[in-house]
Amino acid sequence: MKPTLLMVLVGLPGWAGAPANMDDLQAMATTGAWSELLERAEDVPAAKRSPLWKELVASAATAVVQADETRASALASRYPFLSANTAFAKAQGQAALTAFEKCLRVEREGRDVLLDCEGGLRKAAPNATPELLVQAAKVLRRQFNPAASVELYAQAASRSKDVCTDAGLQESTLAALELPADAPRAKTGRTLAFETCWPALSPALKSAMVHASSYLRANACGPLRAKKALTELQDELCREDGQ
């Protein structure tokens, strides 16, 4: 006698209508059925969602995002605990970086590309590592002038002072100091140059002051004077500029 369809279905884990249990989820993980695992993970009652349950969900979410980066944001919202998982955070960050690159290539009339794309990056990867932020800054540098990256470098340096020695950060900071003093990026450049990264950037700043432009003097004279880092000639030139 041939087995009936009902008998076949009863023999399958998580068959239609039956909630999946931990054994079912582990079986899905073993076979790499990651999407199915995510679809059925919440069948397990909240009281029974052990550390193993979180581990299975994190493994599934990481694998799914690696295959389809567009799902990162939704999964991060659905399972907030994923933000603490190193593997998922890395996959989420890479997805955010890819989306950032694509955003920079989209042309829309009247659109503030930097504001739009950087905002999207921060929303997609709120806990971005310093390394990811530096990667994003370098992506931005390939399409825009050096000063454009200063906000991303500032965010990275606020999370790790090791970023202060990055050559791109130095280039971006000095470029920002060549903007009018009231420009937002010039303000960020001053914070990087004279507060966050002063020890690492002071040699380059002192060198740049040898033949400083009026914009650089406007941004740097006051802070350098406060640090007693101006030569007599530089101090005189600053005062002639009213700085």
Phi, psi and omega per residue, in radians:
M1 nan 2.369 3.123
K2 -1.373 2.464 3.109
P3 -1.141 2.487 3.125
T4 -1.319 2.824 3.130
L5 -1.032 -0.653 -3.132
L6 -1.080 -0.717 -3.129
M7 -1.133 -0.677 -3.141
V8 -1.134 -0.789 -3.098
L9 -1.141 -0.676 3.137
V10 -1.060 -0.528 -3.120
G11 -1.363 -0.106 -3.115
L12 -1.698 2.440 3.090
P13 -1.219 2.519 3.074
G14 0.998 0.628 -3.098
W15 -1.220 2.920 -2.994
A16 -0.801 2.157 3.056
G17 1.606 -0.399 -3.117
A18 -1.620 2.258 3.129
P19 -1.165 2.509 3.124
A20 -1.329 2.577 3.057
N21 -2.008 -3.067 -3.080
M22 -1.098 -0.635 3.107
D23 -1.087 -0.698 3.124
D24 -1.105 -0.790 -3.126
L25 -1.105 -0.700 3.110
Q26 -1.131 -0.648 3.101
A27 -1.140 -0.702 3.107
M28 -1.116 -0.686 3.130
A29 -1.142 -0.707 -3.136
T30 -1.064 -0.639 -3.120
T31 -1.616 -0.010 3.136
G32 1.303 0.429 3.116
A33 -1.496 1.147 -2.984
W34 -1.170 -0.760 -3.135
S35 -1.097 -0.735 3.125
E36 -1.122 -0.686 3.137
L37 -1.044 -0.763 3.130
L38 -1.153 -0.616 3.130
E39 -1.175 -0.564 -3.038
R40 -1.823 -0.077 -3.041
A41 -1.016 -0.656 -3.076
E42 -1.417 0.045 2.960
D43 -1.136 -0.515 -3.135
V44 -1.266 2.181 -3.123
P45 -1.000 2.575 -3.091
A46 -0.943 -0.652 -3.103
A47 -1.164 -0.323 -3.100
K48 -1.877 0.185 -3.127
R49 -1.479 1.521 -3.059
S50 -1.363 3.063 3.018
P51 -0.957 -0.595 3.106
L52 -1.131 -0.681 3.097
W53 -1.040 -0.800 3.130
K54 -1.104 -0.667 3.132
E55 -1.121 -0.732 3.122
L56 -1.137 -0.753 3.136
V57 -1.122 -0.734 -3.135
A58 -1.121 -0.719 3.113
S59 -1.119 -0.742 3.134
A60 -1.153 -0.796 -3.122
A61 -1.095 -0.700 3.130
T62 -1.104 -0.803 -3.136
A63 -1.116 -0.695 -3.127
V64 -1.159 -0.743 -3.138
V65 -1.188 -0.621 3.097
Q66 -1.117 -0.518 3.121
A67 -1.536 -0.519 -3.103
D68 -2.523 1.646 -3.032
E69 -1.105 -0.366 -3.091
T70 -1.212 -0.236 -3.097
R71 -1.581 -0.058 -3.052
A72 -1.037 -0.868 -3.065
S73 -1.086 -0.799 -3.113
A74 -1.107 -0.707 -3.130
L75 -1.203 -0.666 3.120
A76 -1.112 -0.617 3.112
S77 -1.288 -0.670 -3.094
R78 -1.217 -0.656 -3.108
Y79 -2.189 1.462 -3.082
P80 -0.973 -0.504 -3.116
F81 -1.140 -0.256 -3.125
L82 -1.129 -0.414 -3.109
S83 -1.094 -0.376 -3.139
A84 -1.595 -0.041 -3.126
N85 -1.611 2.103 -3.046
T86 -1.031 -0.802 -3.090
A87 -1.131 -0.765 3.138
F88 -1.175 -0.738 -3.137
A89 -1.029 -0.666 3.120
K90 -1.156 -0.776 3.118
A91 -1.138 -0.702 3.111
Q92 -1.110 -0.722 3.126
G93 -1.111 -0.735 3.119
Q94 -1.134 -0.666 3.096
A95 -1.110 -0.723 3.132
A96 -1.132 -0.676 3.132
L97 -1.158 -0.716 3.093
T98 -1.090 -0.757 3.117
A99 -1.126 -0.634 3.117
F100 -1.093 -0.799 3.113
E101 -1.055 -0.749 3.134
K102 -1.141 -0.700 -3.135
C103 -1.053 -0.704 -3.109
L104 -1.142 -0.401 -3.102
R105 -1.531 -0.206 -3.104
V106 -1.431 2.225 3.126
E107 -1.814 2.159 3.097
R108 -2.391 2.281 -3.113
E109 -1.102 2.308 3.112
G110 1.358 0.173 -3.070
R111 -1.637 2.319 3.015
D112 -1.490 1.681 -3.017
V113 -1.013 -0.835 -3.079
L114 -1.120 -0.808 -3.139
L115 -1.085 -0.769 -3.120
D116 -1.121 -0.919 -3.025
C117 -1.282 -0.700 3.101
E118 -1.161 -0.651 3.082
G119 -1.088 -0.724 3.108
G120 -1.115 -0.685 3.120
L121 -1.106 -0.795 -3.122
R122 -1.148 -0.616 3.119
K123 -1.232 -0.702 -3.097
A124 -1.304 -0.501 -3.127
A125 -2.366 1.224 -3.080
P126 -1.079 -0.423 3.137
N127 -1.919 0.614 -3.098
A128 -0.994 2.415 3.105
T129 -1.266 2.766 3.057
P130 -0.968 -0.657 -3.131
E131 -1.095 -0.722 3.130
L132 -1.151 -0.723 -3.141
L133 -1.124 -0.644 3.080
V134 -1.159 -0.710 3.079
Q135 -1.027 -0.772 3.139
A136 -1.119 -0.682 3.125
A137 -1.097 -0.678 -3.140
K138 -1.245 -0.613 3.041
V139 -1.069 -0.778 3.141
L140 -1.111 -0.693 -3.114
R141 -1.085 -0.526 -3.114
R142 -1.186 -0.360 -3.087
Q143 -1.986 -0.294 -3.074
F144 -2.290 3.045 3.127
N145 -1.233 2.833 -3.044
P146 -0.974 -0.626 -3.083
A147 -1.128 -0.401 -3.095
A148 -1.077 -0.462 -3.052
S149 -1.538 -0.049 -2.946
V150 -1.109 -0.596 -3.130
E151 -1.150 -0.703 3.116
L152 -1.174 -0.706 3.097
Y153 -1.123 -0.678 3.129
A154 -1.106 -0.718 3.114
Q155 -1.126 -0.729 3.128
A156 -1.127 -0.777 -3.107
A157 -1.174 -0.497 3.107
S158 -1.197 -0.345 -3.138
R159 -1.743 -0.346 3.101
S160 -2.780 2.071 3.124
K161 -1.169 -0.271 3.099
D162 -1.036 -0.482 -3.121
V163 -1.142 -0.396 -3.072
C164 -1.044 -0.416 -3.121
T165 -1.537 -0.011 -3.134
D166 -1.191 2.289 -3.118
A167 -1.072 -0.608 3.129
G168 -1.149 -0.650 3.109
L169 -1.123 -0.732 3.113
Q170 -1.081 -0.795 3.128
E171 -1.062 -0.783 -3.088
S172 -1.161 -0.723 -3.136
T173 -1.116 -0.822 3.139
L174 -1.109 -0.641 3.108
A175 -1.155 -0.686 3.131
A176 -1.138 -0.564 3.131
L177 -1.313 -0.115 3.060
E178 -1.653 0.137 3.083
L179 -1.661 2.823 3.054
P180 -0.936 2.464 -3.005
A181 -1.023 -0.457 -3.120
D182 -1.558 0.033 3.110
A183 -1.284 2.419 -3.131
P184 -0.940 -0.694 -3.112
R185 -1.261 -0.479 3.053
A186 -1.164 -0.705 3.097
K187 -1.078 -0.768 3.101
T188 -1.098 -0.707 3.113
G189 -1.065 -0.705 3.118
R190 -1.120 -0.712 3.120
T191 -1.091 -0.779 3.111
L192 -1.104 -0.815 -3.026
A193 -1.201 -0.746 -2.956
F194 -1.918 -0.066 3.093
E195 -2.201 -1.279 -3.022
T196 -1.035 -0.813 -2.986
C197 -2.116 0.422 -3.081
W198 -0.912 -0.875 -3.104
P199 -1.004 -0.691 -3.105
A200 -1.355 -0.566 -3.028
L201 -1.695 -0.219 -3.045
S202 -1.001 -0.702 3.120
P203 -1.083 -0.750 -3.129
A204 -1.176 -0.641 3.138
L205 -1.174 -0.756 3.129
K206 -1.118 -0.662 3.115
S207 -1.172 -0.724 -3.126
A208 -1.126 -0.459 -3.107
M209 -1.315 -0.196 -3.126
V210 -1.069 -0.747 3.090
H211 -2.223 0.952 -3.012
A212 -1.253 2.497 3.018
S213 -1.343 2.915 3.114
S214 -1.109 -0.595 3.105
Y215 -1.137 -0.779 -3.141
L216 -1.110 -0.728 3.113
R217 -1.093 -0.690 3.135
A218 -1.080 -0.591 -3.128
N219 -1.514 -0.503 -2.937
A220 -1.927 -0.400 -3.044
C221 -1.001 -0.915 -3.097
G222 -1.035 -0.943 -3.139
P223 -1.070 -0.678 3.139
L224 -1.214 -0.617 3.086
R225 -1.127 -0.728 3.135
A226 -1.077 -0.525 3.138
K227 -1.618 0.077 -3.122
K228 0.971 0.741 -3.076
A229 -1.960 0.249 3.102
L230 -1.765 2.472 2.981
T231 -1.317 2.939 3.126
E232 -1.061 -0.751 3.134
L233 -1.112 -0.773 3.124
Q234 -1.095 -0.709 3.125
D235 -1.100 -0.690 3.117
E236 -1.131 -0.760 3.120
L237 -1.116 -0.683 3.107
C238 -1.083 -0.761 -3.137
R239 -1.168 -0.600 3.087
E240 -1.120 -0.505 3.082
D241 -1.447 -0.050 -3.089
G242 1.424 0.317 -3.117
Q243 -1.739 nan nan
